């Protein structure tokens, strides 16, 4: 007995997984923002939630900067998955003719978001290294979800190249449509 899974079934599974990841990323981004605001306005001891109490005691402005890095990266990841969910939910992905302007824009936006995540992760990496060299105890980048800046930048470049290929494919597709 052969089990055959087609592209529509895979896209449905990816749609469900994308929704789950999108909701998780939204909760994560909201948690970082809420904890940062709560720590700065109500209870400064709340900085221990992300193991950033030492940083808060060293300098509250550096704590705010660290929370901004964490929040921006989480928000950009959420936006990335929002675009994926939107693309899969609205069924704008045409398998028979993939070279559409919507698909080209989708790939371009993903590359820009991946580049932004990589850029802010790299900035946070440099900032954390500078803080550690000044004697501040910080949790690892992995525990703050700021790791992998080089992977994100690599992914952005790959997505940008694919976006340019799609852009050329869209141009060829429109030329073919005009000649017919």
MIVEX-198640 format. One line per field, with one value per residue: residue in one letter; x negated, y negated, z of N, C-alpha, C, O in turn; residue number from 0. Coordinates in pm, whole numbers, plus 50000, padded with zeros to 5 digits. Layout:
N
residuo = A / ...
nxx = X / ...
nyy = Y / ...
nzz = Z / ...
caxx = X / ...
cayy = Y / ...
cazz = Z / ...
cxx = X / ...
cyy = Y / ...
czz = Z / ...
oxx = X / ...
oyy = Y / ...
ozz = Z / ...
num = NUM / ...
END
This chain:
180
residuo = X / X / X / X / X / X / X / X / X / X / X / X / X / X / X / X / X / X / X / X / X / X / X / X / X / X / X / X / X / X / X / X / X / X / X / X / X / X / X / X / X / X / X / X / X / X / X / X / X / X / X / X / X / X / X / X / X / X / X / X / X / X / X / X / X / X / X / X / X / X / X / X / X / X / X / X / X / X / X / X / X / X / X / X / X / X / X / X / X / X / X / X / X / X / X / X / X / X / X / X / X / X / X / X / X / X / X / X / X / X / X / X / X / X / X / X / X / X / X / X / X / X / X / X / X / X / X / X / X / X / X / X / X / X / X / X / X / X / X / X / X / X / X / X / X / X / X / X / X / X / X / X / X / X / X / X / X / X / X / X / X / X / X / X / X / X / X / X / X / X / X / X / X / X / X / X / X / X / X / X
nxx = 49916 / 49939 / 49871 / 49963 / 49870 / 49972 / 49893 / 50099 / 50183 / 49948 / 49917 / 50140 / 50069 / 49838 / 49958 / 50105 / 49894 / 49757 / 49944 / 49943 / 49676 / 49671 / 49857 / 49723 / 49489 / 49599 / 49698 / 49457 / 49322 / 49498 / 49469 / 49203 / 49217 / 49412 / 49285 / 49059 / 49175 / 49316 / 49107 / 48970 / 49159 / 49314 / 49211 / 48888 / 48748 / 48844 / 48678 / 48529 / 48662 / 48581 / 48325 / 48182 / 48128 / 47882 / 47784 / 47978 / 47928 / 47673 / 47708 / 48002 / 48068 / 47917 / 48043 / 48294 / 48215 / 48130 / 48371 / 48510 / 48366 / 48423 / 48704 / 48748 / 48634 / 48802 / 49049 / 49002 / 48968 / 49227 / 49372 / 49269 / 49373 / 49640 / 49668 / 49622 / 49836 / 50047 / 50005 / 50040 / 50298 / 50467 / 50440 / 50275 / 50068 / 49988 / 49955 / 49942 / 49870 / 49620 / 49480 / 49577 / 49664 / 49733 / 49610 / 49344 / 49316 / 49367 / 49146 / 48942 / 49008 / 48974 / 48698 / 48604 / 48700 / 48563 / 48305 / 48322 / 48367 / 48126 / 47950 / 48025 / 47983 / 47709 / 47623 / 47709 / 47549 / 47289 / 47325 / 47381 / 47137 / 46971 / 47081 / 47027 / 46750 / 46719 / 46777 / 47039 / 47280 / 47442 / 47714 / 47695 / 47691 / 47859 / 48053 / 48183 / 48298 / 48151 / 47963 / 47760 / 47709 / 47553 / 47661 / 47917 / 47855 / 47730 / 47950 / 48112 / 47969 / 47979 / 48257 / 48295 / 48161 / 48321 / 48556 / 48482 / 48453 / 48718 / 48828 / 48721 / 48838 / 49106 / 49103 / 49042 / 49265 / 49471 / 49398 / 49437 / 49713 / 49801 / 49729 / 49895
nyy = 50118 / 49792 / 49473 / 49161 / 48834 / 48525 / 48197 / 48007 / 48118 / 48104 / 47827 / 47759 / 47872 / 47723 / 47474 / 47501 / 47550 / 47308 / 47127 / 47209 / 47155 / 46881 / 46781 / 46855 / 46699 / 46443 / 46440 / 46465 / 46226 / 46038 / 46104 / 46029 / 45752 / 45678 / 45756 / 45593 / 45334 / 45360 / 45404 / 45160 / 44974 / 45063 / 45281 / 45326 / 45549 / 45747 / 45784 / 46006 / 46207 / 46266 / 46324 / 46087 / 45917 / 45841 / 45686 / 45482 / 45370 / 45277 / 45082 / 44919 / 44807 / 44957 / 45198 / 45143 / 45110 / 45370 / 45512 / 45392 / 45488 / 45765 / 45762 / 45641 / 45828 / 46047 / 45943 / 45897 / 46161 / 46251 / 46096 / 46200 / 46462 / 46395 / 46300 / 46538 / 46697 / 46542 / 46559 / 46834 / 46872 / 46701 / 46818 / 46732 / 46840 / 46975 / 47276 / 47374 / 47150 / 47004 / 46766 / 46493 / 46150 / 46120 / 46337 / 46276 / 46033 / 46132 / 46304 / 46114 / 45949 / 46136 / 46175 / 45919 / 45903 / 46117 / 46021 / 45797 / 45922 / 46061 / 45843 / 45698 / 45900 / 45938 / 45688 / 45697 / 45910 / 45797 / 45591 / 45733 / 45870 / 45653 / 45564 / 45787 / 45778 / 45560 / 45657 / 45735 / 45970 / 46180 / 46364 / 46639 / 46586 / 46761 / 46823 / 46583 / 46571 / 46459 / 46564 / 46674 / 46476 / 46471 / 46678 / 46585 / 46362 / 46491 / 46642 / 46429 / 46330 / 46549 / 46564 / 46318 / 46353 / 46557 / 46410 / 46224 / 46394 / 46479 / 46233 / 46190 / 46411 / 46335 / 46117 / 46249 / 46415 / 46223 / 46115 / 46339 / 46372 / 46139 / 46184 / 46389
nzz = 50000 / 49905 / 50025 / 49935 / 49943 / 49855 / 49721 / 49800 / 50049 / 50198 / 50204 / 50358 / 50605 / 50656 / 50677 / 50914 / 51097 / 51066 / 51170 / 51439 / 51512 / 51459 / 51648 / 51884 / 51858 / 51869 / 52131 / 52266 / 52188 / 52296 / 52566 / 52616 / 52572 / 52764 / 53005 / 53001 / 53016 / 53254 / 53435 / 53418 / 53504 / 53728 / 53900 / 53963 / 54032 / 53877 / 53666 / 53697 / 53574 / 53310 / 53371 / 53385 / 53591 / 53697 / 53489 / 53490 / 53739 / 53690 / 53487 / 53416 / 53166 / 52984 / 53026 / 52916 / 52652 / 52593 / 52622 / 52415 / 52190 / 52213 / 52193 / 51942 / 51767 / 51822 / 51740 / 51466 / 51382 / 51432 / 51249 / 51016 / 51019 / 51016 / 50756 / 50620 / 50712 / 50618 / 50341 / 50297 / 50399 / 50252 / 50014 / 49801 / 49679 / 49390 / 49248 / 48986 / 48832 / 48950 / 48929 / 49017 / 49087 / 49360 / 49487 / 49435 / 49580 / 49835 / 49881 / 49868 / 50090 / 50296 / 50279 / 50351 / 50614 / 50733 / 50706 / 50873 / 51121 / 51146 / 51150 / 51386 / 51573 / 51547 / 51633 / 51898 / 51981 / 51966 / 52151 / 52388 / 52417 / 52469 / 52709 / 52876 / 52873 / 53031 / 53276 / 53341 / 53434 / 53215 / 53068 / 52829 / 52471 / 52343 / 52533 / 52540 / 52295 / 52084 / 51921 / 51641 / 51437 / 51205 / 51055 / 51001 / 50842 / 50630 / 50537 / 50457 / 50240 / 50065 / 50028 / 49907 / 49664 / 49554 / 49537 / 49342 / 49125 / 49100 / 49036 / 48780 / 48657 / 48670 / 48498 / 48255 / 48240 / 48211 / 47963 / 47799 / 47835 / 47708 / 47443 / 47367
caxx = 50000 / 49859 / 49931 / 49920 / 49901 / 49956 / 49858 / 50204 / 50182 / 49829 / 49944 / 50233 / 49992 / 49752 / 50045 / 50133 / 49769 / 49728 / 50034 / 49895 / 49551 / 49707 / 49917 / 49616 / 49400 / 49673 / 49698 / 49320 / 49295 / 49578 / 49410 / 49082 / 49259 / 49479 / 49187 / 48976 / 49253 / 49346 / 48984 / 48933 / 49261 / 49377 / 49126 / 48758 / 48700 / 48893 / 48571 / 48475 / 48739 / 48495 / 48190 / 48119 / 48125 / 47748 / 47777 / 48062 / 47856 / 47558 / 47760 / 48137 / 48075 / 47868 / 48149 / 48393 / 48158 / 48132 / 48511 / 48546 / 48311 / 48499 / 48840 / 48747 / 48611 / 48924 / 49154 / 48970 / 49001 / 49373 / 49417 / 49231 / 49469 / 49768 / 49670 / 49635 / 49974 / 50134 / 49987 / 50101 / 50441 / 50539 / 50415 / 50221 / 49959 / 50039 / 49855 / 49929 / 49795 / 49564 / 49417 / 49675 / 49609 / 49753 / 49505 / 49218 / 49315 / 49360 / 49007 / 48862 / 49036 / 48909 / 48554 / 48580 / 48722 / 48452 / 48189 / 48344 / 48344 / 47982 / 47883 / 48048 / 47917 / 47566 / 47606 / 47721 / 47430 / 47179 / 47359 / 47362 / 46993 / 46917 / 47125 / 46953 / 46612 / 46725 / 46802 / 47181 / 47321 / 47558 / 47746 / 47646 / 47776 / 47960 / 48165 / 48255 / 48345 / 48080 / 47851 / 47767 / 47718 / 47494 / 47754 / 48026 / 47805 / 47714 / 48084 / 48160 / 47903 / 48036 / 48394 / 48286 / 48127 / 48442 / 48648 / 48440 / 48487 / 48863 / 48855 / 48693 / 48941 / 49229 / 49086 / 49054 / 49406 / 49554 / 49366 / 49505 / 49856 / 49828 / 49716 / 50004
cayy = 50000 / 49670 / 49349 / 49050 / 48703 / 48424 / 48061 / 47941 / 48167 / 48047 / 47685 / 47751 / 47899 / 47605 / 47366 / 47525 / 47527 / 47164 / 47062 / 47239 / 47080 / 46738 / 46750 / 46864 / 46583 / 46326 / 46448 / 46437 / 46083 / 45967 / 46129 / 45945 / 45613 / 45661 / 45764 / 45473 / 45220 / 45387 / 45384 / 45019 / 44888 / 45110 / 45360 / 45346 / 45683 / 45834 / 45805 / 46141 / 46300 / 46306 / 46325 / 45961 / 45831 / 45784 / 45579 / 45371 / 45303 / 45208 / 44962 / 44939 / 44774 / 45073 / 45298 / 45105 / 45140 / 45516 / 45550 / 45347 / 45585 / 45891 / 45738 / 45615 / 45956 / 46128 / 45883 / 45924 / 46302 / 46261 / 46039 / 46297 / 46571 / 46339 / 46300 / 46678 / 46738 / 46468 / 46615 / 46967 / 46863 / 46638 / 46905 / 46654 / 46918 / 47050 / 47378 / 47388 / 47035 / 46945 / 46636 / 46385 / 46037 / 46143 / 46428 / 46200 / 45942 / 46217 / 46348 / 45995 / 45910 / 46234 / 46149 / 45797 / 45934 / 46201 / 45933 / 45717 / 46009 / 46082 / 45718 / 45669 / 46006 / 45907 / 45569 / 45745 / 45991 / 45703 / 45518 / 45826 / 45891 / 45532 / 45565 / 45892 / 45730 / 45462 / 45727 / 45757 / 46109 / 46188 / 46499 / 46664 / 46534 / 46862 / 46811 / 46459 / 46586 / 46364 / 46632 / 46706 / 46361 / 46503 / 46764 / 46499 / 46281 / 46586 / 46670 / 46309 / 46322 / 46655 / 46524 / 46205 / 46411 / 46624 / 46302 / 46168 / 46496 / 46468 / 46107 / 46215 / 46503 / 46257 / 46040 / 46342 / 46457 / 46116 / 46107 / 46451 / 46343 / 46034 / 46236 / 46483
cazz = 50000 / 49891 / 50077 / 49852 / 49999 / 49752 / 49762 / 49880 / 50188 / 50263 / 50229 / 50472 / 50726 / 50678 / 50723 / 51057 / 51171 / 51062 / 51267 / 51575 / 51533 / 51462 / 51779 / 51983 / 51846 / 51918 / 52277 / 52310 / 52170 / 52396 / 52697 / 52631 / 52585 / 52892 / 53114 / 52997 / 53066 / 53396 / 53511 / 53421 / 53563 / 53851 / 53990 / 53899 / 54063 / 53771 / 53568 / 53717 / 53491 / 53199 / 53427 / 53350 / 53708 / 53708 / 53389 / 53537 / 53849 / 53631 / 53421 / 53361 / 53023 / 52910 / 53035 / 52815 / 52521 / 52574 / 52600 / 52279 / 52096 / 52223 / 52144 / 51797 / 51698 / 51835 / 51657 / 51325 / 51358 / 51427 / 51121 / 50912 / 51017 / 50975 / 50609 / 50575 / 50740 / 50527 / 50207 / 50291 / 50430 / 50141 / 49897 / 49691 / 49621 / 49275 / 49216 / 48842 / 48784 / 49072 / 48907 / 49026 / 49165 / 49504 / 49533 / 49432 / 49695 / 49955 / 49898 / 49899 / 50229 / 50385 / 50281 / 50429 / 50755 / 50779 / 50720 / 50994 / 51238 / 51154 / 51187 / 51528 / 51652 / 51545 / 51718 / 52035 / 52007 / 51994 / 52274 / 52500 / 52435 / 52531 / 52849 / 52946 / 52892 / 53140 / 53401 / 53367 / 53413 / 53126 / 53020 / 52693 / 52363 / 52313 / 52627 / 52508 / 52155 / 51999 / 51859 / 51498 / 51349 / 51075 / 50981 / 50952 / 50731 / 50519 / 50486 / 50388 / 50110 / 49981 / 49992 / 49813 / 49533 / 49504 / 49501 / 49213 / 49024 / 49081 / 48966 / 48638 / 48611 / 48652 / 48375 / 48141 / 48236 / 48155 / 47820 / 47733 / 47835 / 47610 / 47306 / 47335
cxx = 49912 / 49936 / 49874 / 49966 / 49870 / 49922 / 49970 / 50207 / 50063 / 49853 / 50042 / 50159 / 49902 / 49834 / 50074 / 50009 / 49734 / 49816 / 49984 / 49769 / 49581 / 49766 / 49812 / 49523 / 49469 / 49675 / 49560 / 49288 / 49373 / 49521 / 49287 / 49121 / 49322 / 49377 / 49096 / 49048 / 49282 / 49223 / 48951 / 49034 / 49308 / 49277 / 48994 / 48701 / 48746 / 48787 / 48507 / 48547 / 48657 / 48349 / 48112 / 48113 / 47988 / 47730 / 47859 / 47991 / 47733 / 47602 / 47900 / 48148 / 48021 / 47970 / 48256 / 48343 / 48161 / 48275 / 48557 / 48492 / 48395 / 48639 / 48843 / 48727 / 48737 / 49036 / 49128 / 48998 / 49152 / 49427 / 49386 / 49334 / 49610 / 49779 / 49686 / 49779 / 50070 / 50125 / 50056 / 50251 / 50520 / 50520 / 50368 / 50106 / 50017 / 49930 / 49834 / 49850 / 49737 / 49507 / 49522 / 49613 / 49625 / 49644 / 49369 / 49207 / 49299 / 49215 / 48918 / 48883 / 48970 / 48759 / 48522 / 48597 / 48609 / 48326 / 48201 / 48320 / 48195 / 47908 / 47901 / 47986 / 47766 / 47536 / 47613 / 47601 / 47311 / 47202 / 47337 / 47214 / 46929 / 46956 / 47047 / 46809 / 46605 / 46765 / 46947 / 47211 / 47449 / 47588 / 47695 / 47743 / 47886 / 48080 / 48245 / 48312 / 48281 / 47964 / 47870 / 47774 / 47660 / 47586 / 47868 / 47979 / 47783 / 47849 / 48139 / 48098 / 47960 / 48176 / 48392 / 48254 / 48249 / 48545 / 48612 / 48470 / 48637 / 48898 / 48831 / 48797 / 49074 / 49221 / 49103 / 49199 / 49494 / 49525 / 49436 / 49655 / 49892 / 49819 / 49828 / 50128
cyy = 49876 / 49549 / 49233 / 48919 / 48598 / 48287 / 47991 / 47988 / 48110 / 47900 / 47667 / 47773 / 47780 / 47487 / 47380 / 47499 / 47378 / 47088 / 47083 / 47159 / 46931 / 46699 / 46755 / 46744 / 46455 / 46324 / 46413 / 46288 / 46001 / 45984 / 46041 / 45799 / 45587 / 45662 / 45642 / 45352 / 45237 / 45361 / 45235 / 44933 / 44932 / 45177 / 45390 / 45485 / 45785 / 45860 / 45943 / 46243 / 46353 / 46316 / 46199 / 45866 / 45766 / 45668 / 45458 / 45295 / 45228 / 45076 / 44990 / 44904 / 44887 / 45186 / 45269 / 45138 / 45290 / 45565 / 45506 / 45444 / 45713 / 45872 / 45718 / 45745 / 46042 / 46073 / 45909 / 46070 / 46321 / 46208 / 46136 / 46409 / 46521 / 46338 / 46441 / 46726 / 46671 / 46526 / 46750 / 46962 / 46806 / 46713 / 46825 / 46726 / 47007 / 47148 / 47389 / 47273 / 46961 / 46805 / 46526 / 46271 / 46056 / 46232 / 46358 / 46106 / 46019 / 46258 / 46228 / 45951 / 46005 / 46209 / 46023 / 45824 / 46019 / 46116 / 45846 / 45799 / 46033 / 45959 / 45687 / 45776 / 45981 / 45788 / 45610 / 45830 / 45902 / 45631 / 45608 / 45856 / 45772 / 45527 / 45669 / 45848 / 45622 / 45525 / 45752 / 45905 / 46110 / 46333 / 46517 / 46606 / 46633 / 46850 / 46682 / 46460 / 46484 / 46431 / 46641 / 46587 / 46392 / 46592 / 46681 / 46415 / 46371 / 46617 / 46551 / 46299 / 46428 / 46616 / 46408 / 46255 / 46480 / 46519 / 46240 / 46266 / 46492 / 46341 / 46124 / 46311 / 46432 / 46175 / 46129 / 46387 / 46350 / 46096 / 46219 / 46426 / 46237 / 46087 / 46330 / 46412
czz = 50000 / 49943 / 49998 / 49915 / 49893 / 49810 / 49839 / 50026 / 50264 / 50296 / 50346 / 50604 / 50759 / 50727 / 50872 / 51141 / 51176 / 51161 / 51410 / 51606 / 51544 / 51598 / 51889 / 51978 / 51894 / 52071 / 52332 / 52300 / 52273 / 52536 / 52719 / 52651 / 52722 / 53007 / 53116 / 53054 / 53215 / 53482 / 53523 / 53496 / 53701 / 53945 / 53921 / 53926 / 53958 / 53664 / 53583 / 53630 / 53373 / 53242 / 53389 / 53468 / 53725 / 53609 / 53434 / 53649 / 53798 / 53567 / 53367 / 53212 / 52937 / 52915 / 52929 / 52676 / 52492 / 52547 / 52461 / 52175 / 52094 / 52162 / 51994 / 51720 / 51705 / 51747 / 51508 / 51289 / 51348 / 51294 / 51007 / 50904 / 50986 / 50823 / 50554 / 50595 / 50642 / 50385 / 50196 / 50313 / 50314 / 50009 / 49776 / 49622 / 49512 / 49232 / 49065 / 48780 / 48905 / 49053 / 48901 / 49106 / 49316 / 49561 / 49535 / 49550 / 49825 / 49982 / 49932 / 50044 / 50328 / 50392 / 50362 / 50579 / 50811 / 50796 / 50846 / 51120 / 51256 / 51200 / 51336 / 51619 / 51658 / 51636 / 51866 / 52075 / 52043 / 52127 / 52396 / 52523 / 52504 / 52680 / 52931 / 52970 / 53001 / 53273 / 53436 / 53339 / 53330 / 53094 / 52877 / 52590 / 52328 / 52406 / 52605 / 52366 / 52062 / 51923 / 51708 / 51405 / 51211 / 50991 / 50923 / 50833 / 50608 / 50454 / 50409 / 50249 / 50015 / 49935 / 49893 / 49673 / 49473 / 49462 / 49368 / 49099 / 48995 / 49006 / 48816 / 48579 / 48586 / 48525 / 48252 / 48126 / 48175 / 48006 / 47742 / 47726 / 47732 / 47467 / 47267 / 47305
oxx = 49823 / 50053 / 49753 / 50085 / 49756 / 49924 / 49941 / 50231 / 50075 / 49814 / 50030 / 50183 / 49890 / 49786 / 50069 / 50016 / 49688 / 49769 / 49983 / 49757 / 49524 / 49729 / 49810 / 49481 / 49404 / 49657 / 49547 / 49232 / 49319 / 49523 / 49268 / 49065 / 49291 / 49384 / 49060 / 48991 / 49273 / 49233 / 48908 / 48998 / 49340 / 49261 / 48989 / 48615 / 48692 / 48803 / 48439 / 48498 / 48663 / 48260 / 47991 / 48094 / 47979 / 47670 / 47814 / 47994 / 47694 / 47541 / 47915 / 48227 / 48073 / 47982 / 48304 / 48417 / 48191 / 48297 / 48633 / 48563 / 48433 / 48685 / 48931 / 48795 / 48775 / 49110 / 49221 / 49046 / 49200 / 49517 / 49464 / 49376 / 49692 / 49883 / 49755 / 49837 / 50161 / 50227 / 50122 / 50325 / 50629 / 50576 / 50414 / 50053 / 50087 / 49824 / 49722 / 49773 / 49797 / 49487 / 49552 / 49521 / 49539 / 49592 / 49290 / 49101 / 49226 / 49167 / 48828 / 48787 / 48917 / 48699 / 48423 / 48519 / 48564 / 48250 / 48103 / 48260 / 48143 / 47814 / 47804 / 47942 / 47704 / 47436 / 47534 / 47554 / 47242 / 47109 / 47280 / 47171 / 46841 / 46875 / 47006 / 46752 / 46498 / 46785 / 46976 / 47174 / 47550 / 47498 / 47656 / 47860 / 47995 / 48195 / 48360 / 48368 / 48346 / 47879 / 47978 / 47840 / 47713 / 47587 / 47910 / 48053 / 47814 / 47861 / 48206 / 48166 / 47986 / 48210 / 48477 / 48311 / 48278 / 48615 / 48701 / 48508 / 48678 / 48988 / 48911 / 48840 / 49145 / 49319 / 49170 / 49250 / 49584 / 49616 / 49487 / 49718 / 50000 / 49892 / 49855 / 50230
oyy = 49860 / 49528 / 49210 / 48897 / 48584 / 48267 / 47921 / 47908 / 48073 / 47852 / 47572 / 47703 / 47741 / 47407 / 47282 / 47434 / 47328 / 46995 / 46991 / 47100 / 46862 / 46597 / 46669 / 46694 / 46368 / 46219 / 46341 / 46230 / 45906 / 45891 / 45985 / 45731 / 45488 / 45577 / 45594 / 45277 / 45142 / 45302 / 45191 / 44827 / 44848 / 45133 / 45472 / 45533 / 45895 / 45949 / 45990 / 46355 / 46471 / 46315 / 46205 / 45746 / 45650 / 45566 / 45345 / 45172 / 45127 / 44972 / 45077 / 44965 / 44912 / 45263 / 45360 / 45188 / 45332 / 45649 / 45578 / 45479 / 45762 / 45958 / 45771 / 45769 / 46104 / 46151 / 45940 / 46100 / 46398 / 46268 / 46151 / 46448 / 46597 / 46372 / 46462 / 46787 / 46734 / 46540 / 46778 / 47039 / 46855 / 46675 / 46846 / 46681 / 47104 / 47107 / 47412 / 47293 / 46867 / 46733 / 46472 / 46293 / 46012 / 46207 / 46378 / 46097 / 45976 / 46247 / 46240 / 45919 / 45962 / 46220 / 46021 / 45776 / 45998 / 46136 / 45825 / 45750 / 46026 / 45967 / 45654 / 45745 / 46001 / 45788 / 45564 / 45823 / 45929 / 45613 / 45564 / 45865 / 45789 / 45491 / 45641 / 45877 / 45597 / 45454 / 45788 / 45958 / 46050 / 46417 / 46419 / 46580 / 46593 / 46864 / 46673 / 46360 / 46429 / 46362 / 46618 / 46596 / 46345 / 46581 / 46702 / 46398 / 46331 / 46618 / 46568 / 46264 / 46399 / 46633 / 46401 / 46208 / 46463 / 46537 / 46207 / 46224 / 46499 / 46341 / 46078 / 46294 / 46465 / 46165 / 46091 / 46398 / 46381 / 46065 / 46196 / 46455 / 46243 / 46041 / 46350 / 46475
ozz = 50084 / 49909 / 49994 / 49938 / 49849 / 49931 / 49936 / 50116 / 50381 / 50403 / 50423 / 50702 / 50875 / 50807 / 50947 / 51245 / 51279 / 51227 / 51491 / 51714 / 51628 / 51654 / 51977 / 52082 / 51952 / 52132 / 52431 / 52393 / 52331 / 52616 / 52827 / 52737 / 52788 / 53097 / 53224 / 53133 / 53292 / 53590 / 53630 / 53547 / 53785 / 54059 / 53829 / 53852 / 53951 / 53581 / 53492 / 53614 / 53340 / 53158 / 53365 / 53449 / 53764 / 53642 / 53419 / 53653 / 53856 / 53591 / 53281 / 53139 / 52828 / 52819 / 52862 / 52592 / 52381 / 52460 / 52396 / 52081 / 51988 / 52088 / 51925 / 51621 / 51606 / 51687 / 51433 / 51179 / 51264 / 51235 / 50913 / 50795 / 50935 / 50766 / 50454 / 50506 / 50589 / 50318 / 50096 / 50252 / 50281 / 49906 / 49664 / 49520 / 49541 / 49184 / 49019 / 48687 / 48956 / 49151 / 48794 / 49185 / 49393 / 49669 / 49627 / 49613 / 49915 / 50095 / 50014 / 50113 / 50430 / 50499 / 50435 / 50661 / 50924 / 50891 / 50917 / 51215 / 51368 / 51279 / 51404 / 51729 / 51762 / 51709 / 51948 / 52189 / 52141 / 52205 / 52496 / 52638 / 52589 / 52765 / 53043 / 53075 / 53056 / 53372 / 53551 / 53235 / 53367 / 53093 / 52812 / 52619 / 52288 / 52364 / 52647 / 52321 / 51973 / 51868 / 51655 / 51301 / 51110 / 50868 / 50809 / 50736 / 50496 / 50332 / 50306 / 50153 / 49898 / 49818 / 49804 / 49574 / 49354 / 49361 / 49288 / 48990 / 48879 / 48921 / 48734 / 48465 / 48492 / 48451 / 48156 / 48014 / 48096 / 47930 / 47632 / 47625 / 47673 / 47380 / 47149 / 47275
num = 0 / 1 / 2 / 3 / 4 / 5 / 6 / 7 / 8 / 9 / 10 / 11 / 12 / 13 / 14 / 15 / 16 / 17 / 18 / 19 / 20 / 21 / 22 / 23 / 24 / 25 / 26 / 27 / 28 / 29 / 30 / 31 / 32 / 33 / 34 / 35 / 36 / 37 / 38 / 39 / 40 / 41 / 42 / 43 / 44 / 45 / 46 / 47 / 48 / 49 / 50 / 51 / 52 / 53 / 54 / 55 / 56 / 57 / 58 / 59 / 60 / 61 / 62 / 63 / 64 / 65 / 66 / 67 / 68 / 69 / 70 / 71 / 72 / 73 / 74 / 75 / 76 / 77 / 78 / 79 / 80 / 81 / 82 / 83 / 84 / 85 / 86 / 87 / 88 / 89 / 90 / 91 / 92 / 93 / 94 / 95 / 96 / 97 / 98 / 99 / 100 / 101 / 102 / 103 / 104 / 105 / 106 / 107 / 108 / 109 / 110 / 111 / 112 / 113 / 114 / 115 / 116 / 117 / 118 / 119 / 120 / 121 / 122 / 123 / 124 / 125 / 126 / 127 / 128 / 129 / 130 / 131 / 132 / 133 / 134 / 135 / 136 / 137 / 138 / 139 / 140 / 141 / 142 / 143 / 144 / 145 / 146 / 147 / 148 / 149 / 150 / 151 / 152 / 153 / 154 / 155 / 156 / 157 / 158 / 159 / 160 / 161 / 162 / 163 / 164 / 165 / 166 / 167 / 168 / 169 / 170 / 171 / 172 / 173 / 174 / 175 / 176 / 177 / 178 / 179
END
